[in-house]
Amino acid sequence: MTVLGVRALNRAALARQFLLARGDVPVHDAVARLCGMQAQEPQEPFVGLWSRLRGFAPGALDGLLTGREVVRTHLMRRTVHLVTADDALAWRARHDAMLRQRVLATYRRELAGLDLAEVAAAGLAVMADGEPRTMAELVRALDGRWPTPPPRALGELLVAALIPMAQLPPRGLWRARAGVRNVPLARWLGREIAPPAPEGSDPTGQALVRRYLAAYGPAATADVRAWSGLAGLPAAVKALREELVTFRDERGRELLDLPDAPRPDPDTPAPVRFLPAFDNAILGYDDRSRIIDDAHRGLSVAGERVVLVDGRVSATWTVREGLLDVTPLRPFSAAERADVLEEGQALAAFLTEGGSDVVRIEAVLR
């Protein structure tokens, strides 16, 4: 079986993530191609799309959100994702069990003994009037019917697990500062959520595997699980095996891929790219060594924004008062430093709408 080195896997991932070359596709198509974007921090997808698409304009994403073509909702890994309306409706039922399990695991004591069907029915009855509500407002509207769980635990159970919700604009719009207001997903999108598949079949799981490999492959089943949070996809993988190709990585893991997916030459040059916090190009794998050194893996879950140099996480970055500050994780060559400055200046101008292009590269982080 062919062994793919770290650099080969890196270039494959970058190509599929629009990070080897910026894409010339509509924003909606890019969000779909990426299988959604992690959006716990509501402004971060704008940086992710700017780094991936040529000529990205924030108003394009704003229009998709207000036009209900993309939506913010709890999905993969129980985190808020920005996904297309079609994907939200198609995928939500397949994630229901995982979402419930993760909320119940977080609040095991607080939610013990609750009748989940009864709680869901009560929450849906409150939301039936179509009024957007914050999580706290929804819990208060239940009028103390379940006084024992803390409001936070009961609220998260309702909005992140039991009732498929959409987080409404202006949250998630460019430069907007707005709290979370929820409306049932089907009501907001005007279409019903696809029902669960019949027992013994998993067409949605198979579609998820194909879509994941198109955006992240070649990858192991553990990587699919890490990205989605779903434990039951090995059955979907088994059903797809005849249409997939296989490789091994240098750690000996079996990797799966679509036959015609791009796998560029490992020596293909990779441009400097600035990634937002919690970008799925990093979080979408169990083994993240293709893009980040194990020594720096903690940055990927700490909310650090990172810089890719030669395709790998090589610095962190922040913006304060118009200054884009880069802190390298290793020494840069003169050429690398120049490329980081150039890309950083373009990003600073984007973030400040032309107000500043000042970039400072700090000393190497020790």
C-alpha positions in Angstrom: 0.0 0.0 0.0 1.3 3.4 -0.9 2.7 5.4 2.0 1.9 9.2 2.0 4.3 11.3 3.9 3.3 14.3 6.1 4.2 16.8 3.3 2.0 14.9 0.8 -0.9 14.9 3.2 -0.3 18.6 3.9 -0.5 19.5 0.3 -3.6 17.4 -0.3 -5.4 19.1 2.6 -4.3 22.6 1.6 -5.5 22.0 -2.0 -9.0 20.9 -0.8 -9.3 23.7 1.7 -8.6 26.5 -0.8 -5.3 27.1 1.1 -2.9 26.1 -1.7 -4.5 28.6 -4.1 -7.4 30.9 -3.4 -10.7 29.8 -5.0 -12.8 31.5 -7.5 -16.1 30.1 -6.3 -19.2 31.8 -4.7 -19.2 32.0 -0.9 -22.1 29.6 -0.6 -20.2 27.0 -2.7 -17.1 27.4 -0.6 -19.0 26.9 2.7 -20.5 23.7 1.2 -17.2 22.5 -0.1 -15.6 22.9 3.4 -18.5 21.0 5.0 -19.3 24.1 7.0 -17.0 26.3 9.0 -16.5 26.3 12.8 -18.2 29.5 14.0 -18.2 29.5 17.8 -16.5 32.9 17.5 -18.9 34.7 15.1 -16.4 36.9 13.3 -13.8 34.1 12.6 -15.4 32.7 9.4 -14.8 36.0 7.7 -11.0 35.6 8.1 -11.3 31.9 7.0 -13.1 32.9 3.8 -10.8 35.8 3.1 -7.8 33.5 3.3 -9.5 31.0 1.0 -11.4 33.0 -1.7 -10.1 35.5 -4.2 -11.8 38.9 -3.8 -13.9 37.8 -0.8 -16.3 40.6 0.3 -17.9 40.3 3.8 -21.3 41.5 2.4 -21.5 38.3 0.4 -21.6 36.2 3.6 -23.9 38.7 5.3 -26.4 38.3 2.4 -26.3 34.5 2.7 -27.1 34.7 6.4 -29.9 37.2 6.2 -31.2 35.4 3.0 -31.3 32.1 5.0 -29.0 30.3 2.5 -26.4 29.6 5.2 -27.2 29.2 8.9 -25.4 29.1 12.3 -26.4 26.0 14.2 -25.0 23.4 16.6 -23.7 20.5 14.6 -20.4 18.8 14.3 -18.7 18.1 17.7 -21.6 20.0 19.4 -20.0 23.3 18.3 -21.6 26.1 16.4 -21.0 25.8 12.7 -21.8 27.9 9.7 -23.3 25.6 7.2 -25.5 25.8 4.1 -29.2 25.5 4.7 -29.3 22.3 2.7 -26.6 20.7 4.7 -28.1 21.8 8.0 -31.4 20.2 7.1 -29.8 17.0 5.7 -27.3 16.4 8.5 -29.1 17.4 11.7 -31.0 14.2 12.4 -27.8 12.2 11.9 -26.2 14.3 14.7 -29.1 14.3 17.2 -27.9 11.4 19.3 -24.3 12.7 19.5 -25.6 16.2 20.5 -27.7 14.8 23.3 -24.9 12.5 24.5 -22.4 15.4 24.7 -24.7 17.7 26.6 -25.6 14.9 29.0 -22.0 14.0 29.5 -21.2 17.7 30.3 -24.1 18.0 32.8 -24.4 14.4 33.9 -25.4 15.2 37.5 -27.5 18.3 36.8 -29.7 16.6 34.1 -29.9 13.1 35.7 -33.5 11.7 35.7 -35.0 14.2 33.2 -37.5 12.9 30.7 -35.9 14.3 27.5 -39.0 13.8 25.4 -41.0 15.8 27.9 -38.4 18.6 28.1 -38.2 18.8 24.3 -42.0 19.0 23.9 -42.2 21.8 26.5 -39.5 23.7 24.8 -41.1 23.3 21.4 -44.4 24.5 22.8 -42.7 27.7 24.0 -41.0 28.3 20.6 -44.2 27.6 18.6 -45.1 31.3 18.5 -42.1 31.9 16.2 -40.5 34.5 18.5 -36.7 34.5 18.7 -35.5 33.8 22.2 -32.2 33.7 24.0 -31.4 30.6 25.9 -32.2 32.3 29.2 -35.5 33.5 27.9 -36.5 30.0 26.8 -35.6 28.6 30.2 -37.6 31.3 32.0 -40.6 30.7 29.8 -40.8 27.1 31.1 -41.8 28.8 34.4 -39.9 26.6 36.8 -41.3 23.4 35.5 -37.9 21.8 36.0 -36.5 23.7 39.0 -33.6 21.3 39.8 -31.2 21.7 36.9 -29.3 24.9 36.7 -30.6 27.2 34.0 -27.4 26.9 32.0 -27.6 23.1 31.9 -31.3 23.0 31.0 -30.8 25.8 28.4 -27.9 24.0 26.7 -29.9 20.8 26.6 -32.7 22.6 24.8 -30.9 24.8 22.3 -27.9 22.6 21.6 -29.4 19.2 21.6 -33.2 18.7 21.9 -34.5 21.4 19.6 -32.6 22.0 16.3 -32.1 25.8 16.4 -30.8 28.5 14.1 -28.9 31.4 15.6 -30.4 34.5 14.0 -28.6 37.5 12.5 -27.3 40.0 13.4 -25.1 37.5 15.2 -22.5 36.4 12.8 -22.8 39.4 10.5 -19.6 41.4 9.6 -18.6 43.6 12.5 -21.8 42.9 14.4 -21.9 42.6 18.1 -25.0 40.6 19.0 -26.1 38.0 21.4 -27.6 34.6 20.5 -31.2 34.6 19.6 -32.7 31.2 18.6 -35.5 30.1 16.4 -36.3 26.4 15.4 -34.2 25.6 12.4 -37.1 24.3 10.3 -39.1 27.5 10.9 -36.2 29.8 10.1 -35.4 27.9 6.8 -39.0 27.2 5.9 -38.3 23.6 5.3 -38.5 20.4 7.4 -35.4 18.6 8.7 -34.7 15.4 6.8 -36.0 12.4 9.0 -33.7 9.7 10.3 -32.9 6.9 7.9 -34.6 3.6 8.3 -33.0 1.1 10.7 -29.9 -0.5 9.2 -29.2 2.1 6.6 -27.1 5.2 6.8 -27.2 7.2 3.6 -26.5 10.5 5.4 -23.4 8.9 7.1 -22.1 7.8 3.7 -22.7 11.3 2.3 -20.8 12.8 5.2 -17.8 10.5 4.6 -17.7 11.4 0.9 -18.0 15.1 1.7 -15.4 14.9 4.4 -12.9 13.2 2.2 -13.4 15.7 -0.6 -12.6 18.5 1.9 -10.0 16.9 4.2 -8.7 13.6 2.8 -6.8 11.4 2.6 -7.9 10.6 6.1 -8.4 7.8 8.6 -11.7 6.8 10.2 -10.5 8.4 13.4 -10.1 11.7 11.6 -13.7 11.5 10.3 -14.8 10.8 13.9 -12.8 13.7 15.3 -14.3 16.1 12.8 -17.9 15.0 13.1 -18.1 13.8 16.6 -20.0 10.8 15.4 -19.1 7.4 16.5 -21.2 5.3 14.1 -19.5 6.2 10.8 -17.4 3.1 10.4 -20.5 1.3 9.1 -20.8 4.0 6.5 -17.1 3.6 5.6 -17.6 -0.1 5.2 -20.4 0.5 2.8 -18.3 2.8 0.7 -15.0 0.8 0.7 -15.4 -0.4 -2.9 -15.5 3.2 -4.2 -12.6 4.5 -2.1 -8.8 4.2 -2.5 -6.5 3.5 0.4 -3.1 4.6 1.5 -1.0 4.5 4.7 0.6 7.3 6.6 4.0 7.2 8.2 2.5 6.2 11.5 1.0 3.1 9.8 -2.7 4.2 9.8 -4.9 3.3 6.9 -6.1 6.4 5.0 -9.2 6.5 2.8 -9.8 8.8 -0.1 -11.9 9.5 -3.1 -10.2 8.2 -6.3 -10.2 11.4 -8.2 -9.5 13.9 -5.3 -6.5 16.1 -5.7 -3.2 14.9 -4.2 -0.6 17.4 -5.3 3.1 16.9 -5.6 4.6 17.2 -2.0 7.0 19.8 -3.4 4.2 22.1 -4.6 4.9 25.6 -3.0 2.4 26.6 -0.3 1.7 30.3 0.2 1.5 32.0 3.6 -2.1 31.9 5.0 -3.6 33.4 8.1 -6.2 31.2 9.7 -8.9 32.2 12.2 -9.4 30.6 15.7 -10.7 27.0 15.7 -10.3 26.6 11.9 -11.4 23.1 10.8 -8.3 22.8 8.6 -6.7 22.0 11.9 -9.5 20.7 14.1 -10.9 18.5 11.4 -8.4 15.7 12.2 -7.6 13.3 15.0 -3.9 13.2 13.8 -3.1 16.9 13.1 0.5 16.3 12.4 0.0 17.0 8.7 -0.5 20.7 9.5 0.7 21.4 13.1 3.6 20.0 15.1 2.6 17.9 18.1 4.4 20.3 20.4 2.0 23.1 19.3 -1.2 21.0 19.1 -2.6 22.8 22.1 -2.9 26.0 20.1 -5.6 24.5 18.0 -8.0 24.1 20.9 -7.0 27.3 22.8 -8.5 29.7 20.3 -5.2 30.9 18.9 -5.2 32.4 15.4 -2.4 30.9 13.5 -0.2 31.5 10.4 0.7 28.8 7.9 4.2 29.1 6.5 5.1 26.4 4.0 1.8 24.9 4.8 2.4 24.4 8.5 1.4 26.3 11.6 4.4 28.5 12.2 3.1 31.5 14.1 0.2 33.0 16.0 -1.4 36.3 15.3 -3.6 38.9 16.9 -5.0 42.3 16.1 -5.0 45.2 18.6 -6.0 48.8 17.7 -5.2 48.3 14.0 -1.9 46.6 14.6 -1.6 43.0 13.3 0.9 41.3 15.6 2.6 38.0 14.5 4.5 35.8 17.0 6.6 33.1 15.2 6.9 29.6 16.7 10.2 29.2 14.8 12.7 31.4 13.1 11.7 32.7 9.7 14.0 33.0 6.7 14.2 36.4 5.1 11.9 35.2 2.3 9.4 33.8 4.7 9.4 37.0 6.8 8.7 39.0 3.7 5.8 36.8 2.7 4.3 36.9 6.2 4.6 40.7 6.1 2.9 41.0 2.7 0.0 38.6 3.6 -0.3 40.2 7.0 -0.6 43.7 5.5 -3.3 42.6 3.2 -5.2 40.9 6.1 -4.8 44.0 8.3 -6.2 46.2 5.5 -9.2 43.8 5.1 -9.9 43.7 8.9 -9.7 47.5 9.2 -11.4 48.2 5.8 -8.3 50.0 4.6 -7.7 51.8 7.9 -4.4 50.1 8.6 -1.8 47.7 7.1 0.6 47.8 10.0 2.2 44.4 10.8 4.7 43.6 13.5 6.6 40.4 13.7 7.7 39.6 17.3 10.5 37.5 18.5 10.2 33.8 18.3 7.9 32.4 21.0 10.0 30.3 23.4 
